[in-house]
Amino acid sequence: MLTNPIPERQALRTLPRSGAHLAVRNLSHTYRWTQTPVLTDISFDVTPGEIVALLGRSGCGKSTLLHMISGLSQPSAGEVVIDGKTVTDSSPRWVFMFQSPSLLPWLTVAQNVAMGLKFTRRSFEVPQRVPEVLDLVEMGGYADRNVQDLSGGQKQRVALARSLAPKPEMLLLDEPFSALDAFTRRSLQSEVRDIARELGLTIVMVSHDVSEAVRMADRAILLDSDPGRLVKDVAITLNERERKNSDGRYHTELKTVMGMYSAIAGETMGPVLD
Amino acid sequence: MTDVTSIQTQARAMRLPKLGRVRVLVNAVIGMSGLLVLWWLGGRYVASNPNMMAFTNFAPTPTLARLVQMFASGEVVDMALPSLSRVGYGLLYATAIGVPMGILVGRGPRLNEITNVPFQFMRMISPLAWMPIAVMLFATWDAAIIFLITMAALWPILFSTAAGVKRIDPAWLKVARNLGANPFHMLFTVILPAIAVDVLMGIRLALGVAWIVLVPAEYLGVSSGLGYAINDARDTLDYSRLAATVVVIGMIGFTLDSLAGLLVKKFNWMRGGH
């Protein structure tokens, strides 16, 4: 089913080939009502086409940080700069994906995927573009299906197609696979990496799962909590084969990052299972 | 994965087998026959009692004979049309006021808190209690009746709309905004389709209340409509006509409610009903 990492995808001709450059500059945030600081002085860069994982325990503000990168909410201090421009509002050029696929249940698969194109007055692209991205996520045969009849993994694939349809330059993933079973999760992790590399998409993803970060990301940024701050920035230097087969190098890398994560999280992790 | 989904779809389609539908129909016929028998027994009792000789025309046989005659002469249409028009206008105004207000109340928690008590208070006032005020307020009897029906129909539509808006998944709005939706898209692509079922269920409830309020409202002033026909038949001691009109009211009410039910079913996007 999900065996071929990169099958022939004619689709790619019309897809973008360069991702966005992201710069987070001295970003801090304090919740307005409770005056609780959640993020303090965070700065980092993500180069075009790079996949970066923000790792941290729940409550470290990583999800808030991702919202601010997307422009869905604004930081109290500092700024988010994408391709030289300060982000002030949400844009379909950088698309957010949530833990729940959040498909509109009264629309078909194809109608859900077409949403972004319709909103940005590109309806004329729908007939070509929607089948293209559905093929890309291996949901080509499902265009007219009711989204409520799909499995969790299929729904998340449709959500991915919906995010890719308006040709974004960056994907922001907020633990999008955490509600899926282990098998589906792993195949989607490597597929998203494949697609992003192929399209040159920049990805910033939030996770509390170290193995997910090691499998998918080029870099892991570790955050400490209360208030959230950047503690470590680690390069993950695995090649594609090592990521897929979870071989020796993968396990060494996983152990290293896991060690750093445990030190920050202030607790020892259980045995590494995969 | 595919096989499992298709089996699930088939199972869903088979949930109400043909035999079940036949059984429902047979039981409905049994129920209606029971009602007819009770009516007939009542007629027999009245006929056997010398004190009630004047009321024998309330029995099924004279009533149904008269009903056929009223249908044939077009009298039924003549008395139903003004009533239907009044209910139609009342529902139209109630929807035009209730849906936008329901959306506002459902979207704003503050507005919901402010309006909740006054709305619940107003809802508990019998629409007929407004009768003298309506008569003073409006120049024509027709306008006064439409006002009363609007007052009766407003609350179910408003509350049902607000409840539907509260159930909208905030993630749907976030996704839409991220994909470039403007407020117009939000309303017509997300909010209105999401609450269509709730609005229609509100209209269905409102229709029931409006149809009940209609008859007593038409007792006053006007010289057309079903309520007027009942009063007129009573004054002229034409009891078979009175009973036939009662049957007509039931028939139209039942039909309207069934049609509204079909509409709710058609717009219900939820799998397995509401």
Interface residues (C-beta under 8 A of the other chain):
Chain A: M1 S70 L72 S90 S91 P92 V95 F96 F98 S100 S102 L104 P105 W106 L107 M115 G116 K118 F119 T120 G141 N146 Q148 D149 L150 S151 G153 Q154 R162 P166
Chain B: M1 T2 V4 T5 Q8 T9 D169 A171 W172 K174 V175 A176 R177 N178 L179 G180 A181 N182 H185 T189 V190 P193 A194 A196 W269 M270 R271
